[in-house]
Amino acid sequence: SLFRRYSVESAVGRTAELKKHFNKSLLADTASCLRLGWLNRRYNKRGNFTTFEQFLATQGDRFEEYVVKRMFPNDTNDTDNNRDADTVAGTVAGTVRTIDSRDGAEGHRKTLELLSDASVSTVLQPTFHHPPYTARGDVLHRSEQDGPWTLYEIKSSTSSSVSRKVPDLAFTYNLAKKSVPNLGDAMLVTVRSGKEEGEGGKNLFQVHNLTSLVREEIERLEDPPPSLTSLEYLESVTSSPDPPPPVPQPKCGNCEYFTSSCFPEVKGKNSIWEYKRLGTKKFSKMAENSFLATDADVRMLSDTHLKHLKSITSGSPVVDLGLGKALGSITKDCFYLDFEAVNPLFPLDGSEGGKPYAQQVTQYSLHYVKRGDVGHGVGSGGGSSTGSGTDNAVIRVKEEDSEHSEFLIRDVSEYEDLVDSLIEKLGEGTESIIVYSSYERTSLNRFAKAFPRKREAISRIIRRLVDLEKIVKLVHLRGFVGRTSIKTVLPALDPTYNDTYEKLKQTSGIGDGGDASAAMCDLIEGRVAGKQEAEALRRALLEYCRLDSWAMVVVHLEIERIWNAHCSKMDREVG
């Protein structure tokens, strides 16, 4: 059976230990997938956090502190809790206390003690424990001594995510009301989105009253079983000794338990999860028959899907005829440009009125490859669909034969210097500038808007851009597994190149763009201790960006090789 129960313990490779308490994180997991909730109640998702995950957690803590300081001023003289300065207009000062226990029962007891203290107006990290459920809120606040308590959840996401946060807030509110008879509104605080101003005009947050939506959600949670949305049912599933069967969904392919405990039979094989944008109905019908891509009903597949299927069954690349023309549009001598950027919640210049999560380029890496008469990979016809090309010559370019330029800002004052440096390096030439995806084009357009006097020079650069990802989409290779992101395409074309990324990750903690962004924010905001440590991190950031720009060279040359092989094959067939 496709839905047989697997040995979860052996598949995951970790010892199972049932967590005693069902919390809001488990609620979200279980509502999304019953088996995911069951697994996560027994296993830690990950032992170590990446650099980027640590950064996000720290940024979330900073945002919570930022909101509390402005919304809930403290009237005590406790230095550690002093929140008198820069507060939101209309807030009422009072005694602020924090629940510091991580134990659910102990935190609950301390919360009730503070709620009965007439001098306390604000409780941070209030905890509510009603076995088997435990919830920890962010803030309980009352404006008057005998007034109702308002529950606040503070999230470092933007207001566009408000509807997705309702179940989380409802879970906490539902437990809180069992202990707080005079519980009033349920409020969500998010990061201010767009150019809208938050309370006080310059604050980076917005407050949303979700009381009505929360109460509607609680009605669903309190539905008695067999309601599949009831809290009692979801908790019973995760506490059962036997795991629920895996239910194939399109999103399963991105889950950490995908092949380890749910669908081990597709490990190392091409599966139906590689057929992107298939649609839920088609996917479900296909999954009833088989999880293997080669068993798919071709009537359900698009032209792109069929080409991917052919690349699997033939074991050879499948190319679109437009590939020759696309490659032929690239000049023999060309640049390869990669940007790295940050999008911090708090503006890097420390301004209060800045836009949260505003993206800002902080570095670039630029390789210039001059191949001259070396084969271009599309034959003398410059785009002919049959020319033999130069199958071997296209892979002879080495990085030491290229020219490399780079720039990494030290603080936001060097932003314009970065733009000037880029304009200088790219000059007035006509060579193609290869990028991967539309990100560099978008960033260059932002440069032009930010520096009007440089607009014409920047526009000339933009006109020379060639998006390599669009060219890669014209090639279908089994190892691409239906994707075109460079981090998927690259190892399929050159399995050894990823070793350089892995080595950098082991030595510096920078393994992807998220890690690089987090490290850059730490550098600019002075969170890296010691000059030597800071310089070592700068070198790692430069190395990561260099790897990215040279990766485009590798992909480009390998795609040319595939095209040349295709042309040679066609010539032989015609001959």
N, C-alpha and C positions, 0 to 999 in steps of 0.2 A: 504493500500500500504506500502511496505517496505521502500519506499522513501518519505513518507509523511512529510510535514513540521512540525517540532516540535516547541513548544513555548520555544524559546531559553532563553528568560528572566527568566521564571519560572524554567527552567531546570538548568541554571547556578546559579541562586539565587543572581545575582548582577544586578545593574541598568546599562543599556546600555548607552553609551555615545560615539558617533562617533568621532574618532580622525580626526582632520581637515586634517592632512598631511599624505600622503602615503610615507613611507620611505623604505630603503633597507631591513629592518627586515620584514616588511609586504610583500615586494616583494618575499622574500624567502618563507615565510609562504604560500602565495597565490599560488605561482608556485607549491608548494608541494601539497596543498589541498585547493580548493577554499573556502570551508566552514571554514577551519582553519583561512584563511586570513580574512574572514568576521567577525569571532568571535573575533580575536585578535585586530581588528580595533576598537572594542567596549569595550572589557574587559581587565583589567590588568591580565596578566597570573598568577601572584602570589603577594600577599602583602608583604611577608617576604622571604628573601633569606636564604638558609641553610648555615651552616658554610663553606661547600665545595664550594658553589656557590660564596660566598663572597671572598673566597680565590682565586678562578679562576679569578674573576674580578680584584682583587688586583694584581695578578701575571701578568695579561694582561697589566695593567697600568704600572707596573714596566718594562715590556719588551719594551713597547712603549718608555718610558723615556730612557731606555738603548740604543735603536736604534737611537733615535734622538740625544742623546749626542755624539754618534760616527759618525753619518753620516752628521749631520748638525751643525758644530761648530759655536758658536756665537762670533762675534768680538766686542760685546759691553761690558761694565763693569757692566752690570746688574747681580748682584750676583745670583739671582734666576734663571737666564737663562744662566749662564756661562757653556758653553759646549766646552771649549778649550782643555781640557785634554783627552788623550786616544782616539783620533778620528781615523776614517778610513783613510788610506793613499789615497791621491788624492782629498779629499773633500776640498771645498772652504769655508772659513769662511765668515760670513755675519750676518746681523741683523735678529734675529729670533723673531717673534711676534706670540702671541696666541690669537685666538678668544675665548673669555670666555663666550659668550652669549649662552643660551640654546634655545632662541627664534629663529625660523628659519628665519624670515624676518630680524630681527635685526642682526643676525649672518651673513646673506648674505650681508647686507649693510656694515658691518665692514670689511668683506673679500674684497669687491671691493675697499674700501678705501686703504687697505694695498697693494693690487695688483698694485695700481697706484702710490705707494711710491717707488721711484727709489732706496732708501737705503735699502729696505727690500728684502732679498734673500729667506727667508723661512717663511711660514705661517703655524702654527699648528692649527689643527681643523678647516680648511676652511669650510665654510658653503654655500650651494647653495640652493636657494629657488625659485622655479617656480611652483606656485600653480597648482594642489594640491600636488606637489611633493617637498620633502625636503631631502637633503643628506648632511651628514657631513663626509668629508674625514679626513685623519690623517695628511698628510703633502702636501703642495705645495712648490716646490723648483725650483729655477733657478740658474744656475752656473754663468751666466753673466747678467749684468744689463738689457740688452735688449733682452736676450735670451728667449727661450720658457720655459714655466712652466711645470714641471713634477709632476704628481699626484702620491702619494704614499699611499698605504693602508698597515698598519702594523698589522699582525695577529700572535697571540701567539700559532698557530698550526704549525705543521711541513710541510716540502715541499711536503709530500705525499698528502696534501689537496689542492694543488694549483688549480687543475681544478675545484674544488667545490667553489672556491672563485671568479671565473671569473664573474658570474652574479652580485655579490655584487660590485665589482670594476667597472663593466660596468655601473651599475645604477648611481654611483657617477660621473664617467667620463662623462656620457651622459648629466647630469645636469651642470657639470662644464664647458663643452665646449660651453654652451649657454651664459656663462658670461666671459669666458677666451678665447679670439680669438686666442691667441698664445699658446694654450695648446698642449703640446708635448706628451711624452710617458706616459703610464700607468704602474706603477711598483707595485709589491707585495713583501713585506718583510715578510718572515716567519722564524720560528725557524730552525736553522741548524739541519739536520737529520743525523742520523748515526754518522760516524766518519769523515765525510767530513768537511773540514775547510771552514769557511766563509771568507768574506773579512777581511784582516788584519791578517789572520792566527789563531787567537784565539777568534774571535767574535762568539757569539752564534746565528748569523742570516745569512740568505741567501737572496739575492735580485734577483727577477725574472722579466724580461721584458715581460709583457703580452699584449702589445699594439695591436698586430694582433688579438689575441683571443678576446680581449675586443671589438674591432671594429666589429668583426663578431657577437658578442653577441648583440651589440647595433642595428645591422640591424634587428635582431629578435625582439628586444624590440620595434622598431619603425614600425614594420609591422602594417598596419591598421587593425582594426577589420573587419571580425570576426576571425582573427588569435587568437588562444587561448594562444599564447605566447606573445602577444603584451602588452606593458605596459598600454596602454589605456584600453584594455579589462580587465586586471587584476584589475586595479584601479576601474573600473566601477562596477565590481562584489562586491568589498568590500564596496563601497559607496551605493549600492542598499539598499532600506529599507527592502527588503525580503532576508533571507539567502538562499544560494544555497542548494539544497538537499544533505544530507550526502551520500557519495559514499563509500561503504565498501571496504577497502583495508587491507591487512595483518598488516600494520603498525598502523592501527587505535587502536589496543588494547593497545598501549603504550601512547596514547594521553590523556591529562588531560580532554578533552571534551568527551571522549569515551562514557560513559553512562550518563553523565550529560546533554548533549544536542544533541547527535547524535544517539545513539542506547540505549535509556533507557530501552527498553524491555528486554535487556539481563542482566540488573543489578541483581546481586545475582544469576544468572543462568549460567550453563555451555554453552559456545558459541563456534562457529566454529573457533574463534580466538585462542582456546586452541590447535588446531591441528597445531603444529609447523612444519615448512618446508613443508607445503602443496603445495606450488607453486602458483604463481599469477593466472594462468589460472584455476586451479582446485578450488582455493578459490573463484574466481569470479563466476564460474558456481554454486558452492555450495550456495553462497550468494543469487543467484537469487531465490532459493527455500525457504531458511530459514536461520536465524542467529543462531538457536539453535543447539548445538552439537548432540543432540539426533535425529535430523531430517536429518542428513548427509547421503548422498548416500555412503553406505559402499564400493561400488566398487572403490571409489576414495581414500579410506583410506589405509594407510600402516598397517603392523602388530602392530606397536606401537600405532598407532591411534586407532585401533580396541580394543586393550586392555584398552586404556583410556576410550573409549566409553562403554565398558563392565563394568568398575568400576563405571561409571555414572548410567547406567541403573540398575545395581544390587545393588548399594549402598554399595558394599563391595570391599575391596582391591583385585586386581588381581596381582598375583605374577608369575614370571618366575621360572621354575624349577631350574635354576642355582643359585637361591638365597640361598638355603641351603648350597651349596658348597662354595659360596662366604663368607657367615657368618662363616662357619666352618673353614675357613682359618685364622681367627682372633684368637689369643691366648686369653684365659680367662682373664688373667691380661694384661692390655694394656694401652698405652699412647694415649692422644688426644692432638694434636699439632696444634696451630694456629699462623700464622705470621701476623703482620701488617707492612706496608711499606709506604714509600713516593717515589714519582717520580717528584721532583720539576724541574721547568724549569731551575732555577739557581742552580748550584752545591752547596750543603750545606757547603762545606769547603771553599767557596768563590773563588775557582780557576777559571781562565778565560778559561782554555783549557778543562774543564770537558765536559762530554756528556750531553746535555739537556735531561731532562726527564728520566735520568738514575734511575732505580728503586733500592731502598736500604731498606733492612729490618731494622726496628728500634725497634721492640719489639717482644716478643713471650709470649704465655701463654701455659702451659703444665699441663694437668691433668693426674694423674696416678690412675687408678681404679683397685683395687685388689679384685677380686670377689671370688677367691679360689674355693670352692665347690658350690657356688651359680650357679644356672642353667645358661647355656650358650645360651640357646634359640634354639639349633638345635638338641636337644635330645642326648642320649648317643652315638648315631652313629656318632656324629661329622660331620654332613653333610648329613645324611640320608634324603631322600625326604619324609619319612613318620613317622619318630619317633615323639612321642608325645611332647617331650621337656618339659619345665617347664614354662607354660604360665604366671603364676603370679610372679615367682621369678625374672624374668628378669627386672622388673621395681622397685625393692626395693633399688637399689643403690642410695644413696643420696650424694650430693656434700661434705657434712661434713665428709663423710667416705672416701673421696679420698685424694690424696696428690697433692698439687698445687704448681707449680713453675712459676716464671715470671721474665722477664728482660726487662727493658726499658732504652735505651741509653739516656744520657744527651747531648752528642754532638758526632760528627762523629769519634772522637778519641776512642770511646768505641765500635766501630763496631766489632773489633776482640774479645773484652771481651764478647760480646753477643754470638759469635760463641763458645768460650771456655766454657761459662756457659752452653750452650745447649749440648755440647759434654759431659760435666761432669754429667749433669742430666740424659741423656739417657744412659750413661755408655756403658758397654760391654754386656748388656743384649740381650735377644732374643725376648722380648715381641713385639707384633705388635705396630706400631706407626700409629694411625689413623689420616688422614688429610682429607680435603674436597677440591677436585679438584686437578689439577696438580701443583698449584702454589708453595706449599712448596717444592716439588721435584725440580722444576726449581730453586728456591732460594738456596736450598742446593747445587745444582750443581755449582751455582755462588760462594758460599762459598768455595767450593773445588778449584775452579779456582783462587780465590783471595788469598787463603792461602794454597799453595801446600803441606806444611808440615803437614797439618791437613787432607789431602785428603783421606787417608785410613780410618781414624776415621769417617769422614763424609760419605764415601761410605758405611760403615757398617750401618749407620743410614738410608741411602737411601734404602738399601736392605730390611729394615723392614717396609717400608711405605705401608699403605693400603689406597687406595682412596675410601672413604665412598660414594662419589657421584656416582661412578660406581655401587656400590651396590644398592643405592637408585633408579637408573635407572631400576632395576629389579622389582620394585614395582610400581603399577599403582593405584593411589588413586584419587578419585574425587576432593579432596581438593588441589591436586598438580597442578591442571589446566594445565596439560601437561608440567610442568616445573620441574626442579630438583635443582634449586638454593636453598641453605640452608635457605635463608630468605623467600622463598615460602613454602618449605617443612616443616620447623619448626612449623609455626602456624597451619598447617593442622594436625600435629601430637600432638602438645601441644599448644592449643590456649592461654594458660595463660602465656607462656614464653615470648611472645612479650611485655608483660606489663613491664618487667624489662628493656628492651631496650627503651621503650617509657619514662619510668621514668628517665633514664639516659639522654635521649635527652632533656627532659624538664629542667633538672638541669644544664647540661653542654654544650648543643648544639651539642653533638656527637651522631648522630643517625645512621650512617653507616660508611663503610670503607673510603669513601671520606672525611667525616667530620673528622675522626680520622687522616687521612693523613694531612689534612690542619692544624689541631691543632698541630700536631707534628712538622711541618715545622715552625709554629709560635713560638713554644718553642725553637727549635734549633737556629733559626735566631734572637731570642731576641725580638720578637714583642709582648710578653705578659708582661703587666705592673705589676710590683710588685712580690715579692717572694712568698707571700701567694697565689696569683692568679696562678702563675706558678705551685706551688705544687698541688693546687686543680685540675688543668688541667692534671697534671701527674697522679693523682689518678683516674681521669675520664678515661684516656686512658688505664690504667691498668685494670679498671673495664670493659671497653668495650671489650678488648681482652679476659679477663676471661669469659665473657658471651659467646663469640664466641667459645672458646674451650669446655666449658661445653655444649653448644648447640649440639655439635657433640655427646656427651655422650647421650643426650636426644634422638637425632635422631637414633643413633645406637640401643639403648634399645627398642625404639618403633618399629623399623624395625624387631628386633628379636621377639617382641611380635606378630607382624603381621604374621611372618613366623610360630611361634608356633601355632597360631590359625589356620593357613592354614593346618599344619600337623595334628592337632587334628580333623579338619573337614574331612581330607582324611582318617584318621584312622576310624572314625565313618562310613564313606561311605563304606570302605572296610569291616568293621565288619558287 
